[in-house]
Every structure is written in structure tokens, then in C-alpha cells.
């Protein structure tokens, strides 16, 4: 039987390390994050419970692929960072790089408590902001988000960061084309759709030069 071409690769820690060249220390931190995510997911809705079993593909590879699209970027803002995806994964992989910092922006206090535990436990170059994304005026290299909001609303959240020179890299699913069409009714922007390593149905939307439609 031929495999479904729409199915993403299924990786474990060793497979992820072989694919990406992550260091042993990074793999150890990512494994610890998996444990914390599974533990906290028992008491609050962070990710779909079944996705813990495909953690290395669904969450780690999905998040870490952004680094290859902005290899020189040191400062990131993850909007709606609740589960730490992609922000915590990015912080783990940026750990030890001079000047690296990931801003984890989350409006729900209980999810910020989870992020605080993770950041402290793993000693990550990350700062947690318990505020609405659009109310924070940070200058960063890249603004990102996953499963945060439809594009029209997400661009509103990201506007202050894009205005200050950030590039947007947003993880999206198979309905992204329709989301972009709808978003262009309210926003003018340059965008590229990039393939996802973790799921052939997914896309990464790169956004620059955002302005409101008048």
C-alpha cells in the first residue's frame, strides 16, 4: 500500500536530530519541554492530547523550520504563545547565541504560568509578556504565530511589530489561500507562501510591508 502523500513524516528524537543536526543539548532540552508540555496538558488545554505522540514532527519540526527561513534573526516575538509553539522551540535552538531573545506574548495568565515554568526550567533566552499582542510595541527581527487567529485578525495583532521592521513568518494550514484573500480586504501587504517541512498541507506565510486598506 502506498503511503498517503499528505501525511507528514513521523519523527522521534533521533530522527529529528538526524534530519536537522540539532545538538545533544538541544535534543535534551526539547525532550524536557515535551515532558513539561504533556504534564501541563493534563490540567489545561495547551495542545491536542493526541499530538503529544507526534511531538517531534507536529510541534518541534513545525516550529524549528522557521529558523532556516531567517537564519540571521536573533530577536523573535511569538504571538499567542500559550503552548510555547513555536516560541519555546525557537528559544531552545537559539540558546547560547549572543543577543538572542524570544518574546513570548500571551494574554491568558494561566498559560503564562506554564511558560514561566518552562523558561525557568530550561534557562531559556526568553521573556514572557502577559498582554494583548497588539498592545506591545517591540522591535524584533521576526514576528511569528501558530494557531493564533485567521490572517485578517492576526495581521492586526502583528501590525505594531511589522511597522517597526519585523518580517512576519506565520504557520498556517491548508485554508491559507482563502484566509489571505479575505485579509486583503482589510490589509495591503507583500506575501510569499512557503512549503512546510512538517506537513505537506501546511504553509508558512511570509509577510512584509503591511498597511491598512483605506
C-alpha positions as CSV (number, residue, x, y, z in Angstrom):
1,X,0.0,0.0,0.0
2,X,1.4,3.4,-1.0
3,X,1.7,6.0,1.8
4,X,-0.6,9.0,1.8
5,X,1.4,11.8,0.4
6,X,-0.5,14.2,2.6
7,X,0.8,12.5,5.7
8,X,3.7,14.3,7.5
9,X,6.8,12.4,8.4
10,X,6.8,10.7,11.8
11,X,9.9,11.5,13.7
12,X,11.3,10.6,17.1
13,X,14.1,12.5,18.8
14,X,16.8,10.6,16.9
15,X,15.1,11.1,13.6
16,X,14.7,14.8,14.3
17,X,18.4,15.1,15.2
18,X,19.5,13.3,12.1
19,X,17.3,15.5,9.9
20,X,18.2,18.8,11.4
21,X,21.7,18.4,13.0
22,X,20.4,19.6,16.4
23,X,23.0,19.2,19.2
24,X,22.6,16.7,22.1
25,X,22.0,19.6,24.5
26,X,19.2,20.9,22.2
27,X,17.6,17.4,22.0
28,X,17.8,17.1,25.8
29,X,16.0,20.5,26.2
30,X,13.4,19.6,23.6
31,X,12.7,16.3,25.3
32,X,12.3,18.1,28.7
33,X,9.9,20.5,27.0
34,X,7.9,17.5,25.8
35,X,7.6,16.2,29.3
36,X,6.5,19.6,30.7
37,X,4.0,20.1,27.8
38,X,2.5,16.6,28.4
39,X,2.3,17.2,32.2
40,X,0.7,20.6,32.0
41,X,-1.6,19.5,29.1
42,X,-3.3,17.2,31.7
43,X,-4.6,20.3,33.6
44,X,-5.1,22.9,30.8
45,X,-5.8,22.8,27.1
46,X,-2.4,23.6,25.5
47,X,-2.3,21.2,22.5
48,X,-4.5,18.4,21.3
49,X,-3.7,15.4,23.5
50,X,-3.1,13.1,20.5
51,X,-0.4,15.4,19.1
52,X,1.9,14.7,22.1
53,X,2.6,11.3,20.4
54,X,3.8,13.1,17.2
55,X,5.6,15.8,19.2
56,X,8.9,15.8,17.2
57,X,7.1,16.3,13.9
58,X,3.9,18.1,14.7
59,X,5.4,20.5,17.2
60,X,9.2,20.6,17.1
61,X,9.9,20.3,13.3
62,X,6.9,22.5,12.6
63,X,8.3,25.2,14.9
64,X,12.0,24.9,14.2
65,X,11.7,25.1,10.4
66,X,11.2,28.9,10.8
67,X,14.9,29.3,11.7
68,X,16.0,28.2,8.3
69,X,13.9,31.0,6.8
70,X,15.5,33.7,8.9
71,X,18.9,32.3,9.9
72,X,20.4,35.7,11.0
73,X,17.4,36.7,13.1
74,X,18.1,36.9,16.8
75,X,15.0,38.6,18.2
76,X,11.6,37.0,17.8
77,X,8.1,37.7,19.0
78,X,5.7,34.7,19.2
79,X,2.1,36.0,19.4
80,X,-0.4,33.9,21.3
81,X,2.5,31.9,22.6
82,X,0.3,29.8,25.0
83,X,1.8,26.3,24.5
84,X,5.2,27.6,23.6
85,X,4.9,26.8,20.0
86,X,6.8,27.9,18.1
87,X,8.4,30.3,20.6
88,X,9.9,27.9,23.2
89,X,11.3,25.6,20.5
90,X,12.9,28.6,18.8
91,X,14.3,29.8,22.2
92,X,15.8,26.3,22.8
93,X,17.5,26.3,19.4
94,X,18.7,29.9,19.8
95,X,20.1,29.3,23.4
96,X,23.7,30.3,23.6
97,X,23.7,32.7,20.6
98,X,24.8,36.1,21.7
99,X,21.9,38.6,21.6
100,X,19.2,36.0,21.1
101,X,15.8,36.6,22.7
102,X,12.3,35.3,22.1
103,X,9.4,37.3,23.4
104,X,6.5,35.1,24.3
105,X,3.3,37.2,24.1
106,X,0.3,35.6,25.7
107,X,-2.9,37.3,27.1
108,X,-4.0,34.4,29.2
109,X,-2.4,34.4,32.7
110,X,-2.6,30.7,33.3
111,X,-0.8,29.9,30.1
112,X,1.9,32.5,31.1
113,X,2.4,30.5,34.3
114,X,3.2,27.4,32.1
115,X,5.6,29.4,30.0
116,X,7.3,30.8,33.1
117,X,7.9,27.3,34.4
118,X,9.3,26.2,31.1
119,X,11.6,29.2,30.6
120,X,13.0,28.9,34.1
121,X,13.4,25.1,34.0
122,X,15.3,25.2,30.7
123,X,17.1,28.6,31.3
124,X,15.9,30.0,28.0
125,X,16.7,33.3,26.4
126,X,13.0,34.3,26.5
127,X,10.8,36.9,28.1
128,X,7.1,36.4,28.8
129,X,4.6,39.2,28.3
130,X,1.1,38.8,29.7
131,X,-0.5,41.3,27.4
132,X,-2.6,41.5,24.3
133,X,-0.2,41.2,21.3
134,X,-1.4,44.4,19.6
135,X,-0.7,46.4,22.8
136,X,3.0,45.6,22.9
137,X,5.4,47.7,20.9
138,X,8.5,45.7,20.4
139,X,11.2,46.0,17.8
140,X,12.1,42.4,16.7
141,X,13.6,40.7,13.6
142,X,10.7,38.3,13.2
143,X,7.1,38.1,14.4
144,X,5.5,34.7,14.3
145,X,2.4,32.8,15.4
146,X,0.8,29.4,15.1
147,X,-2.9,28.6,15.5
148,X,-3.4,32.1,16.8
149,X,-6.1,33.6,14.6
150,X,-7.3,33.9,11.0
151,X,-5.0,36.1,8.8
152,X,-7.2,39.2,8.9
153,X,-7.1,39.3,12.7
154,X,-3.5,38.0,13.0
155,X,-2.2,40.9,10.9
156,X,-3.9,43.3,13.3
157,X,-2.1,41.7,16.2
158,X,1.2,41.8,14.2
159,X,0.9,45.3,12.9
160,X,3.0,47.1,15.6
161,X,5.9,44.6,15.0
162,X,5.7,44.7,11.2
163,X,5.5,48.5,11.4
164,X,8.8,48.5,13.3
165,X,10.6,46.5,10.6
166,X,9.9,42.9,11.5
167,X,9.3,40.2,8.9
168,X,6.2,38.0,9.6
169,X,6.5,34.2,9.4
170,X,3.2,32.7,10.2
171,X,2.5,28.9,10.4
172,X,-0.8,28.2,8.6
173,X,-2.9,25.2,7.4
174,X,-4.4,24.2,4.1
175,X,-7.0,27.0,4.1
176,X,-4.4,29.8,4.0
177,X,-5.2,30.9,0.4
178,X,-8.8,31.7,1.4
179,X,-7.5,33.5,4.6
180,X,-5.2,35.6,2.5
181,X,-7.9,36.6,0.1
182,X,-10.1,37.7,3.0
183,X,-7.2,39.5,4.7
184,X,-6.6,41.6,1.6
185,X,-10.0,43.3,2.0
186,X,-8.6,45.0,5.1
187,X,-4.8,45.0,4.6
188,X,-2.3,45.7,1.9
189,X,0.9,43.6,2.2
190,X,3.5,41.6,0.3
191,X,3.4,37.9,1.0
192,X,5.0,34.6,-0.1
193,X,3.6,31.2,0.6
194,X,6.4,28.7,1.6
195,X,6.1,24.9,1.9
196,X,6.0,23.3,5.3
197,X,8.5,20.6,6.2
198,X,6.2,19.1,8.8
199,X,3.0,18.8,6.8
200,X,2.7,18.9,3.0
201,X,-0.8,20.5,3.6
202,X,0.6,23.3,5.6
203,X,2.2,26.6,4.6
204,X,4.3,29.3,6.1
205,X,3.2,32.8,5.2
206,X,6.0,35.4,4.9
207,X,4.6,38.9,5.3
208,X,6.3,42.3,4.7
209,X,5.2,45.9,4.1
210,X,1.8,45.8,5.9
211,X,-0.6,48.7,5.8
212,X,-4.3,49.2,6.2
213,X,-6.6,49.4,3.2
214,X,-8.1,52.9,3.1
